[in-house]
Amino acid sequence: MELGGLHHLTAVTGNPSLNVGFYTEVLGLRLVKKTVNQDDVGAYHLFYGDEIGHPGTEVTFFDWPFAGRTVRGPGTITTTSLRVPSRDALEWWAKRLSDFGVAHEGIAERAGRASISFADPEGQRLELVEDGGAPGGTPWIGATVPAEMGIKGLHAVHVAVTDPGPTSTLLTDVLGFRKAGTYRLADGAEAVVFDVGAGGPGTEVHLVPHHNGVRSRVGIGGVHHVAFRTPNDEEHAAWREKLAEAGVAVTGIINRFYFHSIYFREPGGVLFEIATDGPGFASDENPEHLGERLSLPPFLEDRRARIEAGLKPISPVKMATRT
């Protein structure tokens, strides 16, 4: 039994219209599912990914306009790394980001790979990382970005910790991750890279030392949780049993309709999820028309009129270029 890498990452937006404009128009991701937070049906849950939102390609957002600003520190995910196919693609992206007025730090080398760091309009910290052409998602043919330059999915998450020991132990002894390397940060501290499954792009967790004493909180511009992949319900149930036996406080199995989920916190406080690869986002929509309407799982369908009345319509913001 082995996790297959990253499944999805869920962050927080306070402006879904701006969010859709940036992630679809600037980053060229496909809005594969427009639904609601099943635990807070007054909020959208927006899923972006490749052509059909394959597991490992999904960046998702809860719409919480009153959440306040995120405060990064120990117990938070500070950066989300996304994959692109090559150094040439990074050079193309450097120009594209500049054309859209997105501030970035240029191409830098980190953890043995070239990358570009930047933030979305609400301060969500992102980076594009060249993956050397490793297998990944399939960029949508209808995207605003050429397929050969397109984002192929998640590469890694950066978890801020004061003491990496307990989180390292959970990753290696319970979840089956391996220590894959280290690298130096700008302040001289050492980050530790762990990977799982096949290893490499799409499978990595970076533990990043954070000692500034800040009391962190998740809000707009921050990450709510990260999910890891398991292929089927049988292994999913086995993971829940393994976590419980290891003394980890884990939820029961929750049917999210598009996948099944369990949730638990790593010792530093970041919310982790293990999610099944299926049934997937095409289970209730034609793949050619994903994300075009509000989708609700069957157990919420009888509340559709009330749910739709409580949601503000999304009108994607047109992202202006400097050229």
Residue pairs with C-beta under 8 A, 6 or more apart in sequence:
1 176
1 235
1 238
1 239
1 242
2 176
2 196
2 197
3 175
3 176
3 177
3 196
3 197
3 228
3 229
3 230
3 239
3 274
4 55
4 56
4 196
4 197
4 198
4 203
4 228
4 229
4 230
4 231
4 277
5 56
5 195
5 196
5 197
5 198
5 202
5 203
5 228
5 229
6 56
6 153
6 154
6 156
6 157
6 202
6 203
6 204
6 226
6 227
6 228
6 229
7 55
7 56
7 58
7 227
7 228
7 229
7 259
7 273
7 274
7 275
7 277
8 47
8 49
8 55
8 56
8 58
8 59
8 60
8 154
8 226
8 227
8 275
9 58
9 59
9 60
9 77
9 80
9 154
9 157
9 223
9 225
9 226
9 227
10 45
10 60
10 61
10 62
10 223
10 224
10 225
10 226
10 227
11 59
11 60
11 61
11 62
11 80
11 124
11 221
11 222
11 223
11 224
12 61
12 62
12 64
12 67
12 70
12 218
12 219
12 220
12 221
12 222
12 223
12 224
13 19
13 46
13 61
13 62
13 63
13 64
13 122
13 220
14 63
14 64
14 65
14 66
14 67
14 122
14 220
15 65
15 121
15 122
15 317
16 44
16 46
16 61
16 63
16 312
16 314
17 314
17 315
17 316
17 317
18 121
18 122
18 317
19 46
19 61
19 63
19 120
19 122
20 31
20 46
20 314
20 316
20 317
21 316
21 317
21 318
21 319
22 120
22 121
22 317
22 319
23 29
23 31
23 48
23 59
23 120
24 30
24 31
24 48
24 143
24 144
24 316
25 144
25 316
25 318
25 319
26 96
26 97
26 100
26 102
26 144
26 319
27 48
27 82
27 145
27 151
28 139
28 140
28 143
28 144
28 145
28 150
28 151
29 48
29 49
29 50
29 59
29 140
29 143
29 151
30 48
30 49
30 50
30 51
30 53
30 140
30 142
30 143
30 290
30 291
31 46
31 47
31 48
31 290
31 291
32 47
32 48
32 49
32 52
32 53
32 58
32 281
32 290
32 291
33 45
33 46
33 47
33 53
33 258
33 281
33 285
33 290
33 291
33 295
34 44
34 46
34 47
34 291
34 292
34 293
34 294
34 295
34 314
35 44
35 45
35 47
35 294
35 295
35 296
35 297
36 42
36 43
36 44
36 45
36 294
36 296
36 300
36 307
36 311
37 43
37 44
37 45
37 62
37 63
38 45
38 256
38 297
38 300
40 62
40 64
41 300
41 303
41 307
41 310
42 307
42 310
42 311
43 62
43 63
43 64
44 61
44 62
44 63
44 311
44 314
45 60
45 61
45 62
45 63
46 60
46 61
46 63
47 53
47 58
47 59
47 60
47 281
47 291
48 58
48 59
48 60
49 57
49 58
49 59
49 137
49 153
49 281
50 57
50 137
50 138
50 139
50 140
50 150
50 151
50 152
50 153
51 137
51 138
51 139
51 140
51 141
51 287
52 280
52 281
52 282
52 287
52 290
53 280
53 281
53 290
54 137
54 138
54 153
55 229
55 259
55 275
55 277
55 280
56 136
56 137
56 153
56 154
56 202
56 229
57 136
57 137
57 151
57 152
57 153
57 154
58 153
58 154
59 80
59 82
59 154
62 224
64 219
64 220
65 220
67 218
67 219
67 220
68 217
68 219
68 220
69 123
69 219
69 220
69 221
70 76
70 123
70 217
70 218
70 219
70 220
70 221
70 222
70 223
71 214
71 215
71 216
71 217
71 219
71 222
72 78
72 125
72 160
72 210
72 214
72 216
72 222
73 160
73 210
73 212
73 214
73 215
73 216
74 160
74 161
74 162
74 210
74 214
74 216
74 268
74 269
75 160
75 161
75 216
75 268
75 269
75 270
76 159
76 160
76 216
76 218
76 222
76 223
76 269
76 270
77 157
77 158
77 159
77 160
77 222
77 223
77 226
77 270
78 125
78 158
78 159
78 160
78 208
78 210
79 117
79 125
79 126
79 127
79 157
79 158
80 124
80 125
80 126
80 127
80 154
80 157
80 158
80 223
81 115
81 126
81 127
81 128
81 129
81 154
81 155
81 156
81 157
81 158
81 204
82 126
82 127
82 128
82 129
82 151
82 153
82 154
82 155
83 128
83 129
83 130
83 131
83 134
83 136
83 151
83 152
83 153
83 154
83 155
83 201
83 202
84 90
84 93
84 128
84 129
84 130
84 131
84 149
84 150
84 151
84 152
85 130
85 131
85 133
85 136
85 148
85 149
85 150
85 152
86 130
86 132
86 133
87 107
87 114
87 130
89 128
89 130
89 148
89 149
90 107
90 114
90 115
90 116
90 128
90 130
91 107
92 149
93 116
93 128
93 149
94 104
94 106
94 107
94 116
96 145
97 104
97 116
97 118
98 104
98 322
99 321
99 322
99 323
100 319
100 320
100 321
100 322
101 320
101 321
101 322
102 118
102 119
103 118
103 119
104 116
104 117
104 118
105 116
105 117
105 118
106 116
107 114
107 115
107 116
108 114
108 115
108 116
108 117
109 115
110 183
111 181
111 183
111 191
111 193
111 206
112 181
112 183
113 129
113 130
113 131
113 132
114 129
114 130
115 127
115 128
115 129
115 130
116 127
116 128
117 125
117 126
117 127
118 126
118 127
119 125
119 126
119 221
120 126
120 221
122 220
122 221
123 220
123 221
124 221
124 222
124 223
125 221
128 151
129 155
129 156
129 201
131 152
131 155
131 200
131 201
131 202
132 201
134 200
134 201
134 202
136 152
136 153
136 201
136 202
137 151
137 152
137 153
138 147
138 152
139 145
139 147
139 150
139 151
139 152
140 147
140 150
141 147
143 150
145 151
152 201
153 202
154 202
155 201
155 202
155 204
156 193
156 201
156 204
156 205
156 206
157 204
157 205
157 206
157 223
157 226
158 191
158 206
158 208
159 167
159 205
159 206
159 207
159 208
159 266
159 268
159 270
160 208
160 209
160 210
160 216
160 268
161 167
161 207
161 208
161 209
161 210
161 268
162 209
162 210
162 211
162 268
163 268
164 192
164 207
164 209
166 266
166 267
166 268
167 207
167 266
167 267
167 268
168 179
168 192
168 194
168 207
169 267
170 248
170 266
170 267
171 177
171 194
171 205
171 266
172 178
172 179
172 194
173 246
174 242
174 243
174 246
174 248
175 196
175 228
176 196
177 194
177 195
177 196
177 205
178 194
178 195
178 196
178 199
179 192
179 193
179 194
180 193
180 194
180 195
180 199
180 204
181 192
181 193
182 190
182 191
182 192
182 193
183 190
183 191
183 193
184 190
184 191
185 191
185 208
185 209
189 208
189 209
190 209
191 206
191 207
191 208
191 209
192 206
192 207
193 204
193 205
193 206
194 204
194 205
194 206
194 207
195 203
195 204
195 205
196 203
196 228
197 203
197 229
205 226
216 269
218 224
224 271
225 263
225 270
225 271
225 272
225 273
226 270
226 271
226 272
226 273
227 261
227 272
227 273
227 274
227 275
228 272
228 273
228 274
228 275
229 274
229 275
229 277
230 236
230 239
230 274
230 275
230 276
230 277
231 276
231 277
232 276
232 277
232 278
233 260
233 276
236 253
236 260
236 262
236 274
236 275
236 276
237 253
239 262
239 274
240 250
240 252
240 253
240 262
240 274
243 250
243 262
243 264
244 250
248 264
249 264
249 265
250 262
250 263
250 264
251 261
251 262
251 263
251 264
252 262
253 260
253 261
253 262
254 260
254 261
254 262
254 263
255 297
255 299
256 275
256 297
257 279
257 283
257 284
257 297
257 298
257 299
258 279
258 280
258 281
258 283
258 297
259 275
259 276
259 277
259 278
259 279
259 280
260 275
260 276
261 273
261 274
261 275
261 276
262 273
262 274
263 271
263 272
263 273
264 271
264 272
265 271
265 272
266 272
281 290
282 290
284 295
284 297
285 291
285 292
285 293
285 295
294 304
294 307
294 308
294 311
296 303
296 304
296 307
300 307
